[in-house]
Amino acid sequence: MSMPTKYGFKWGACELSRLCSHNKNVFIELKTDRASIYVHVTPSGLLRIQQISGSYRSVKVLVKSPKPPKEGA
């Protein structure tokens, strides 16, 4: 169950907060006890992610999995 905060909500071990918006860009923060990241959403929908705190091992970036092969190929 999530719990509202002043600028977002806490859900389990993480807290999500809106930071600001400027010229149709949106900035949010995702924070845990071990690390925090900023997510910048551009007007065209691109996501730019920046680690703000925590060790480099506390944040793992997963690569998009390849499409499964087509049947009969």
C-alpha positions in Angstrom: 0.0 0.0 0.0 1.4 3.4 -0.9 1.5 6.4 1.5 1.2 10.0 0.2 4.0 12.5 0.9 4.1 16.2 0.2 5.3 15.8 -3.4 4.7 12.1 -4.2 4.3 8.9 -2.4 6.2 6.1 -0.5 5.7 2.6 -1.7 7.5 -0.2 0.1 11.2 0.5 0.2 11.1 3.5 -2.2 9.9 7.1 -2.4 8.8 8.8 -5.6 8.7 12.6 -5.7 8.0 15.1 -8.3 10.8 17.7 -8.4 9.8 20.3 -11.1 8.8 20.9 -14.6 10.3 23.4 -17.0 9.5 24.0 -20.7 7.5 20.8 -20.9 10.4 18.8 -19.3 9.5 16.8 -16.2 11.8 15.8 -13.4 11.1 13.2 -10.7 13.3 11.5 -8.1 13.2 7.8 -7.1 14.8 7.3 -3.7 15.6 4.3 -1.5 17.8 3.9 1.6 20.7 2.7 -0.7 20.5 5.0 -3.7 18.5 7.8 -5.5 18.1 8.6 -9.1 16.6 11.5 -11.1 14.4 10.8 -14.1 14.2 13.6 -16.7 11.3 13.1 -19.2 11.8 15.2 -22.3 8.8 16.7 -24.3 9.4 14.0 -26.9 9.1 11.3 -24.3 12.8 10.3 -23.9 13.9 9.2 -20.5 17.2 10.5 -19.1 18.3 8.8 -15.9 21.0 10.1 -13.5 22.2 8.4 -10.4 22.5 11.0 -7.6 23.6 8.9 -4.6 24.6 5.4 -3.6 27.4 3.1 -4.8 27.6 2.2 -8.5 26.5 -1.3 -7.6 23.3 -0.1 -6.0 21.8 0.8 -9.4 21.7 -1.8 -12.2 20.7 -0.9 -15.7 18.9 -3.6 -17.6 19.1 -3.8 -21.4 15.9 -4.2 -23.3 15.5 -7.8 -24.1 15.6 -8.8 -27.8 12.4 -9.7 -29.6 11.6 -13.4 -29.5 12.2 -15.2 -32.8 9.2 -15.6 -35.1 7.5 -19.0 -35.2 8.5 -21.1 -38.2 11.7 -19.0 -38.8 
